[in-house]
Amino acid sequence: MKKGSKKISGVSRLSLGTRIWRARQYYILLLPALVYVLIFCYGPMYGLQIAFKDYKMALGIADSRWVGFRNFTDFFGGYQFWTLIRNTFVLSIYSLVASFPIPILLALILNELRGKFKRFTQTVLYAPHFISVVVLVGMLNVMFSPTMGVVNTFLKQLGMEPVYFLGKPEIFRHLYVWSGVWQTMGWSCIIYLAALAGVDPSLHEAAEIDGATRLQRIRYINIPTIMPTIVITLILAVGRVATVGYEKIYLMQNDLNIDVSEVISTYVYKRGILNTSYSFSTAVGLFNNVVNVVLLLIANMISRKVSETSLF
Amino acid sequence: MRKKVVSVLLTAAMVASLTACQNTETKTSTTAASENNSGEEETQAPETVEVTYPIVDEPITVTGLVVSPDTTYSEDRLVWQKVEEVTGINIEWEFIDQEALSTYLASNDWPDFFHVKFTSGVLNDYGVLGGRFANIYDYLQYMPNLQQTFEDYPAAKAAATEVNGEMYELITVEKSATTVGSNRPYVRTDVLEKAGVEMPTTVDEFYQALVDLKEFYGEASYIPDPKQSEYWSPILYGAFGTEVEMAYDNDKDGKVYCNYTSDQMKKYLEFMNKLYEEGLIHQEFLTLDNTVRLDLAKSGNVAFIGGAEGNNLQAADFEDGEFHLDCGVPLTSEYDDTQTLAGVAGVGGGSRIVINAESDYVKEICQMMDIMYATEEVVEGSGLYGTSFCYGMEGKDWDFGPEGSGTYTFHTPESYDGSFTVYQYGEVIWANLGRVDALEGLVTDTVSNNQARQQGFVKNVLPYMEEDYFPLTLFKFNEDEQYVLDNRLADIDSYVQSMKGKFITGAADIETEWETYCNTLNDMGLQEVIEVYQSAYDRWVAAVAE
C-alpha cells in the first residue's frame, strides 16, 4: 500500500482518474443526465444576474443597466410585502401539515388491502391527480356556488342560510388546502406504497407467529421501514415552503378573498410577468429560492441529528 | 477541507460574475441620451412627396409578421392581396403565437415589418433604447395620407410619438358606431317589456325597475361588471355627480386627479351595496365565469347585462327569434341631472404596423402603409383605402346604404352563413388597422347582434359622450415615470378593485372604513402616480397642440 493511502471497507483508495476509468461504463450511463442538468439547470443560472439589473430585452442580459439590489428593496419595501410573506407561509405550512401525513396513512391502509378492491380503490384515489387545475377550480366554483351549488342546496334543505364560500376569506385557505389534499393524496401515496413493497415478508411472518396484531405489525415493521422515505420526502417538502404555485390560487382568487389569497407567486405574476418586469420577477424568485434552500438545509440538519436520515 | 475550497471557489465565481455585470450602466445611459437628442431633430415638418401607384418600378418582396392570426380559412388576406396588386410590393407573411413573440424578438432575425400591437415595454426597449424600429417621422414626406390624418386627428400623432420624439408605430384611428369605450350599458328590452317595466332614466327608476323585475322573475335582474369599470358601472357612477371617469381625469385647468376616493365614488358604492343587500344584483357577480353569465343572460330573466353577455346573444336566445337588445341611457339623480358619459379618443385601438429599421425597403413600406390612411380609393376601381383595412374593399365587401338611410351593407360569401365578422377576420384582414372612419355614425343593415348593439349606441350612448376625454391608455412614460408606476400601480389597482368588491358586498363597511381606504391609498403612493400622470398629460396636451 502506498504511503498516505487508506484502506476503506476493504477497497484501496486509488487516484480519481483511475477510479473514473474503472467505472467508465457507469459514468457514460450518467453522462446524459449530467449534460441535461448542466444545460437546463446550471446554464440558465447565467440569467440570474438580471435580478440585479434593469433588464431590457433589446439590450440583452449583459448590456442591461446594473441596479444592484434595487429590485430586492422594491420588493421588501413594497406595501404588500408582509402580507405576501404571511399568506405564502401560512398557506404553504397549512398545506404541508394537512397533506403530508394523509398519503402515508393512505399507503399504510392500501398496503393492507388485497385483490380487486385494492386496485379499484387505488384507481379511484389516483384519478383526481389527472384533473387539470382549471377544471378543479371550475368544479369548486360550481359545487360551492351559493345559488347553484350542491353544497349550498344541501345547506338550504337543512334550513340553513347559503354561504358564499368562494367570497369568504376565512374559508379560502381551507378550500384551497383540502381540495389539494383530495386531488393529490392518492398520487402522493405511491412512493410510500413502493417503499412498503420492499418490506421483508419474513418479518411479518415472524411477527404473526409471535402473535403481533395487524396494528402492531404496521407500527413496528411497516412504519420503521418507510421512515427514511418519509424523512426525505419531508425534507424536500420543507424546501418548498416558500413556494406556492400560482395557478390554482390565481384561479380561486377574487376581490373578496384577496387579503388572504395574494401570495408571492400571484403577485409576481401580476407585477412581474403581466407588466414585463422581468428583473423584478427574477429578484423575487431568487429571494424565494434562497429562503427555500435555507429551510431545506435546516430541515436536513435537524433530520440528520434526530433520525440519522438526510439528503446529504 | 475540500468542501470548504469548493465553497470558496463558488462564492468567488458568483461575486466575479455579478461585478462584471455592473460595468454596463454607463453604456445604457449614454445610449438613451443619444436617442433622445436624435429624436428632437427628427420631428421637423417634412416636404410631401407625391406617391404614385405602383410604388415600385420593379416588383420587390418584403416580409411581414402577424402574431396569433386565425388561419382557419386562409393564410393570406384579401386586403393585403389588393395592396400587393396596387403597389407592386409582394408580401410574404410569417406567423407566430403571441407566447413566442418575446423569444422571436430576441432572436434578431426580424421581418421587414410587424403587424402587431407591441406593449409599451417592447417599444421602449427595442425602439427608444435599442433603435431597432424605423422612425416613421423620417419618412413622413412619403406619407401624405398619414400627414392628413395627423391634421384631422391630432391625438393620433400624440399617441404615436414616443417620449424621445420618434414614432415607431402606425396606429389605428377608428370612428364607428361602436367607438364608445367602456360605455356599453346593454339591456334586454324583452325582459323589461314582459314585466311591464320601462327603460329607466334616473337612478330611482333604475332601482324600482330592479325591484319590479325581481318580483316578476324571482331573481336579480342585473349582473354587474366584476371589475366595476365597464358596461353599467360608468353609467350608474356618472349619475351620482358630475364626474364621468371612474379612475383618473383632468379638470378644466389641466390638473390631473383621481376619483377612487371621491364623494361620488362613495355614493355610487353605497348605492351598489344597497342593491346587493336587497338581492337586486346577482350575489355572485364577482366570481361568475363568462359561460354562466351568458347562460343567465340567455335565461330571459336578466335585463341589465355586460359585454360578455351582450356581445354574444343570438337571435335564437330571444323568444320570438328577434333581437331585443338595446343600450340604456345615462341616468340622472338628485346629485346630477345631466346625462353625460366619458368621451373616447378613437385612436390607439386595433393593431399596429412597426417597421424594422434594418429593412432595405423602409421607404417603400411606408409608402405602402400610407394607403391605410387614405380617405378615398388610391387607385380608381380598387375600393382600397383606409376603411378597407377593417372592412375590406368598398363595392366588393361592403357598400354604403341608400343616401340618408344611415346604414351600410356587408357582402358576405354564402359559405360564411351570414356572419361578416367571421369572414372579415378569416379572409379579409388580419386585424383592424389604419384610418377607419368612413362608416362613422352608420349602422349595418344586416339583422344581427352587431346591428342591435350599434343601434343602441347610436341612439342612447354616442349622443351623450363628452368630446373631451382623459387619454390615460395613450400616455407615454419615460424611464423614471415607468419605474414609479411599476412600483405603485399594481398594488393600488389591486387594492381599489378589492375594496370596491368589499364595499358592495358589505364585507367592508363604507361608513366606518371609507377613511381608512382613502388613507391606505395615499400610503400606497397614489399621489406619486397622479404626479406621473400629470407629467404625461402635460406632454400629451403639448403634443396635441403642436
Chai-1 contact restraints between the chains, C-beta under 6 A:
chainA,res_idxA,chainB,res_idxB,connection_type,confidence,min_distance_angstrom,max_distance_angstrom,comment,restraint_id
A,Q49,B,C21,contact,1.0,0.0,6.0,A-B,restraint_1
A,K56,B,D125,contact,1.0,0.0,6.0,A-B,restraint_2
A,K56,B,L129,contact,1.0,0.0,6.0,A-B,restraint_3
A,M57,B,D125,contact,1.0,0.0,6.0,A-B,restraint_4
A,A58,B,D125,contact,1.0,0.0,6.0,A-B,restraint_5
A,A58,B,Y126,contact,1.0,0.0,6.0,A-B,restraint_6
A,A58,B,L129,contact,1.0,0.0,6.0,A-B,restraint_7
A,A58,B,G130,contact,1.0,0.0,6.0,A-B,restraint_8
A,D63,B,T24,contact,1.0,0.0,6.0,A-B,restraint_9
A,R65,B,E25,contact,1.0,0.0,6.0,A-B,restraint_10
A,R65,B,T28,contact,1.0,0.0,6.0,A-B,restraint_11
A,W66,B,C21,contact,1.0,0.0,6.0,A-B,restraint_12
A,W66,B,Q22,contact,1.0,0.0,6.0,A-B,restraint_13
A,W66,B,T24,contact,1.0,0.0,6.0,A-B,restraint_14
A,W66,B,E25,contact,1.0,0.0,6.0,A-B,restraint_15
A,D74,B,N487,contact,1.0,0.0,6.0,A-B,restraint_16
A,Y79,B,D491,contact,1.0,0.0,6.0,A-B,restraint_17
A,Y79,B,M524,contact,1.0,0.0,6.0,A-B,restraint_18
A,Q80,B,D491,contact,1.0,0.0,6.0,A-B,restraint_19
A,P146,B,Q283,contact,1.0,0.0,6.0,A-B,restraint_20
A,L166,B,T287,contact,1.0,0.0,6.0,A-B,restraint_21
A,N254,B,L286,contact,1.0,0.0,6.0,A-B,restraint_22
A,N254,B,T287,contact,1.0,0.0,6.0,A-B,restraint_23
A,D255,B,L286,contact,1.0,0.0,6.0,A-B,restraint_24
A,D255,B,Q497,contact,1.0,0.0,6.0,A-B,restraint_25
A,D255,B,S498,contact,1.0,0.0,6.0,A-B,restraint_26
A,D255,B,G501,contact,1.0,0.0,6.0,A-B,restraint_27
A,L256,B,G501,contact,1.0,0.0,6.0,A-B,restraint_28
A,L256,B,A507,contact,1.0,0.0,6.0,A-B,restraint_29
A,I258,B,S498,contact,1.0,0.0,6.0,A-B,restraint_30
A,K270,B,A490,contact,1.0,0.0,6.0,A-B,restraint_31
A,R271,B,A490,contact,1.0,0.0,6.0,A-B,restraint_32
A,T276,B,G121,contact,1.0,0.0,6.0,A-B,restraint_33
A,S277,B,D486,contact,1.0,0.0,6.0,A-B,restraint_34
